[in-house]
Structure formats: C-alpha cells, structure tokens
C-alpha cells in the first residue's frame, strides 16, 4: 500500500483518529493514538516516544525513539466506526533518532533474521493456530474462569454459546483483510479456535498479534473475557498455538517437498526437523514464556510434552500435516499464544536453519502414542521431555548458542532478566495449593 492510497482511505472513510502500534519484547501491543491533524507527520516517520517507559527498551538517558510505519499494515478498525467517524491503525518499527534501527525492536529483529535467511536462499512462511477461552465476568466486571458454555470439540450451534461472538470476531478480521480458513469450538468448555491463512513470518507475526487484540476487543463487547493464558483451569485442555512453518526458495518453490521421498519430504525438510528437535528445549523459554505455560505442558491433555517428530502422531512435539505441494510444512505444537510471535518465529526459524547449515539428521519418527511409552522405550528412542518449568527453560535458553545470535544481545539479556525475575516472584509466592494442603495439618 502506498502513502497516497492510505491518504485516500483516510479521506473516504473519514478517519479522525490514528493508532501507531508496536510491540515490546514480551509481545504486548503498545500504541500511540493521534488525531487526524498529525497523520501526515506520522506517515513520514517523525512521531517520537519515550522508549525508557517501555519495559525492556531503553535507558532513561537514551530514551527518544522514532516510530516508522509499515504502510502495508494500515487498516481501518471496523468496531471504531461511530457517528460517521472512523479510526485506523498502522504497525511501526522502532528507530533511533539517528535513523538506525533500534536493536530492541522485536519486529525489526525478525526482519533482520529473515534477511539473513534470504542470503542463503530461503524465506519462511508461517501459519498459527491460537486457541483461546471465553469466560464470564463477575458482577464487578472482573474476569472469572467460569465458562459460558458446555460444548466440546466441533460442537454444533445449540451447545456452543460462543458462536455469535466467534462469528463477529471472524467478520471483523475479514474486514481488516484476514483470510479466514476455519473456526470451531475446541476440546475444553469455553475454548475456541479460529484459523487464518499463512503469510511470510513478519506478516504472520503482525497477524497473530492483531488477532489476539481483535479477539479480546470483540469478546469484551459481548460481556465476556477472552484469554490466551495457556492453562487457566486445572484438569482440562490448555490453549496452544500450533505453528505451521515452511521454507520457500527465492524462486517460490517449497523447499520442504520432494515427491520421490516416501513421506514427500526433501533433505532440507529433514534437516530443518532435526534442527527444531535439537533446539526445542533451548527455545522453550520464548515459545512458552510464562510460569503458567508449563502447567499446559503435562501429559494427559494432548499437550506436546515430548521432543519427537512424526507424520500423523499428535502426541509428538513436531508433526508433518498430510498436505503436500506448496502446503508441505512442519507443525511445531509446543508454542502457546502468550509468546511474542516475532521472537518465537525467529527462534524456530534459526533452529531449523541450524539443522540445515550443519546437515543434521533427525531421529527416527515416532508413530506410536508417546504418552503410552515406558521410560525404557523412551530412552531407547532418545525421546526427551520439554522443560518442566520456566526456570528449567530459562537455563536451557541461556545455554543455547543460537539464542543470543537470534535475538541479539539487547533483547536476549533483557528477556532473560525479566523471566528470571518472573520465576523468582513465583518461587517465593505462597499459593492456594500450599494453604489447602498444609495449613490444616502442620
């Protein structure tokens, strides 16, 4: 999209307010709202903000930051049209006043990683499947963990009370340019999934961040609270973000396909799989970033606990969907939707490329139910588990040689410090479980 096209839409739609959006290193969406009178200045990239106020960005003595808009991300916000006036948004990259890219910008960092991959002949396409819960609110408007339905996987309308909310989410996304492929009720009560078409890694990260924002916004209009928390309720399935990914050559060919192979996969695909398997424990702190993330990664709830790969087997961390041709891809099943997609995609891509660069061979595929395997069989198959908690994930992340290279020193160090503080805060907290189990008997 060009500047002139944007200005025409602003005039035709009577856009009076404009949101300049970006994300911090933890994936939280931030924005600066400006009136119509400042839009031309914003499109020129001359809007500045205080970077020291954003956690993980800059120190107070180097706080001035510029917002450089990506014109292709401009869109009118369907739910903000009122009294003939509209609002729009555009996603920005962060730059320093001297015109150089800010190394702490997650979006800019993913662009850097993509540019490095392009030098060796590859680009990455990604499609995410982010699950979420719709919960009721209490009389004060605070979120609860009480579901508004009793439906289950693929339930039909009569049991799925969230269908109207889900339909409006879809209509809103389509109005913003998304191509929606499917939607359905998930396994747990109150749990939903909406799938949209894959895109290049940067656009996919933009779309995933926008998707979460739209889901929460529309749910609020229905008096519901939407959450992407990985495990909000004990004893039922948690929410994941299965991440489908493929490499394409600069000539537009899917680098993962080989019709002569028994699985239809190329040598590059197998090497990519090997790289993901090798680095899975070392990127978990990014793909599964919360204390709560590891309450989801437990056996018994279809969660990918074990580092293994397969074709049809959904108990493995990495699965190969049946589609071939341009749709040949790997599905990494461990990420959850609280991750920062810009960082997560960068880590997974460089993990796969690590396998390609070093010509790694993946272990044998595991086509049986891993949950039913005994420890001896798992050891023979060289199957290890994902980290058991955030602390273990942080330690594996710190040991992973590609982590700092992928995220850059600034993001890496700020991220590790924040996650160590998060774990320590959890570690010293007294939980309800402790009170329930200890107070009465000791």
Secondary structure by P-SEA (a helix, b strand, c coil): ccaaaaaaaaaaacccbbbbccccccbbbbbbbbcccaaaaaaacccccccccccccccccccbbbbbbccccccccccccccccccbbbbbbbbccccccccccaaaaaaaaaaaaaaacbbbbbbbbbbbbbbbbccccccccccccccccccccccccaaaaaaaaaaaaaaacccccccccccccccbbbbbbbccaaaaaaaaaaaaaaaaaaaaaacbbbbcccccccccbbbbbbbbbbccccccccccccccccccccaaaaaaaaaaaacccccccccccccccccccccccccccccccccccccccbbbcccccccccccccccccccaaaaaaaaaaaaaaaaaaaccccccccccccccccaaaaaaaccccccccaaaaaaaaaacccccccccaaaaaaaaaaaaaaaaaaaacccaaaaacccccc
